[in-house]
């Protein structure tokens, strides 16, 4: 059995997880959401062994979605891309600051922040500076 691996991705154009959820609902209706990326992950089996995409909003990782499958998507330019098929359940996680990066990054299961209890999912996230300070102290 493969070890679980995750992806980390900047969520450009959304201020918070609720914005992403609203955009996905408008774009994909009730079906699975999809995020198209140029590169195909080389560690596909590990991602499909229970992996998620962890979304970074304005410098803070705040939510994740389980990766259901990887689909080949041909763009209008004829180039094959990777469609990450995602569970529509957007799970809030303990806030973790992240510096900007391009594309996506692998995230080891042991480095993934814990899910917030459902009872805390509606809470406003801490301001990024406070979340960063708490994370540096080992507090989430």
N, C-alpha and C positions, 0 to 999 in steps of 0.2 A: 504494500500500500504506500502511495506517495505521501510525503509530508505536505501539509497545507502551506500555501504561499499566497500572499496578497499583492495587490497593486496599490500605489498611491498616485493620485492625479490632482492637479490644480483644477478647481471648478471655476472657469473663467466666465464672467457675466452674471454670476449669482452671488448675492450678498450673504445668503444663509441657506441651510438645508431646505427650508420651506420654499425658497425661490426655485431650487432645483426640482423639488417634488411637483410644484405647480407647472413648471415648464415641461417636465416629463408627462404629466397628466394631459396637458394640452397637445403635445406632440404624438404620444403613443396610446392615448386612451386607456383602456383597462389592461392591455397586454403588457408583456415585458418591456422594459426600457432598453435602449441600445445606445452605446457610445462607440463611435467609429474612431479607430486609431490607425495610423499609417503602418506601424510595425506590428508584426505577429509575435506574441510572446514565445520565446524559446522554451520556457518552463511551463508549457500548457497543462501538462498532467497535474502538476502541483497546484496550479490555479483552480483547476476543476475538481480538486479534492477538498472542496469546502471554502475556497478562497473568496475574498471580497475586494471591491475597489473602495479605497478609503479616500474620501473627498476632502480637499483643502480649500477653505473659503477665506480669502483675504488674510493669508498667513497662518491660519489655524485649522488643523484637521478636526472636523466636527461630526462627520457622519460616514456611514459605509453602506454599500449595497452588495449582496451576494452575487457572485458571477455564476450564471446558469450554464452558459455555453459560449463558445467562440464560433463565429460564423464568417465565412468568406463573403465579402461585400465588394462588388465591382463598381468603382466610381464612374461617373460620366466620362472621365478621361481614359477609361479602360484599365486603370491600375487597380490591382487587388489590394484590399485593406482588410483589417480585422474588426469585426463587429462584436463588441463585448455585450452579450445579452445579459441583462441585469434584472434581478428580482425587484419588484416595485416597492418593496418594504425598505424605506430609508431609515436605518437604525442610527440613532444619536449615540455618540461615543464620548468618552472623557476627552476634553479639549487638549490638543497638543500643538504647540507652535511648530511651524515648518517654514523654512526659507524658500524663496521662489526657485523653481527648477523648470526645465522644459520636458515635454513629453510625460511619460509615466515612469515610476520607479518601482522595483520590487520591494516588498515589505515582509520581512520574516514574521511568522506567526507569533514568535516570542516578543517581537518589538511592537506588535499591534496594541493600541490602547483598548481598554475594556469598554464594553457597551455600557451605556447609562441605563439604570432601571427605567422601565416604561413610565413609571410615575414621575421621573425627572425629565423626560424627553421634551416636554413643553416649556421647560425653563429657558429663560434667555441665557445664552452663553456669556461667560465672563468676557470682559474686554480683552483683546489679544495680548496686551502688555501684562495684565494680571495673570492670564492663563499661562503665558510664557514664564513669568516669575515663579508661579506655583510648580510648573513642570521642572524647572531648574532645581527646585528644592526637593523634587521627588514626590510632590503632592499633586493629585489630579482631581 
